[in-house]
Amino acid sequence: MNLEDEDGVGANWFASRVRRKIGNEINISFWKDMWLGEASLYLMFPRIFSLSTQKEAKLGDMVMFQGGVAVWNTIWRRHPSLWEVNLIDNLMALLEGVILGTEEDRWEWLPDDSGLFL
């Protein structure tokens, strides 16, 4: 079965053309929605996703604020190995620049490689 139409658009076209724009963190899946970077976090960090006990968590479930600073609340099913700790450090470095808002979460349409919105 061919999952492409005559324009060459694959069955997963929606995920490649939109991402979640974070606002109040209520509706965004921390691991599965594409809200940070060019891919979902579970695709960027499959090994530590497999360690997470929070696979279905929303973004708002994963962050707490202490003194106005975002602190990421991750829970692992076992103690991570040394090389997994390095992956977790990479994830935390990526999350360091996240700015959370107060408006509602929404979808954002992404331009194609030429910069056009198709």
Secondary structure, DSSP 8 states (H G I E B T S, - for coil): -----TT---TTHHHHHEEEE-SSSSS-BTTTS--STTS-HHHH-HHHHHHBS-TT-BHHHHEEEETTEEEE---BSS---HHHHHHHHHHHHHHTT----SS--EEEE---TTS---
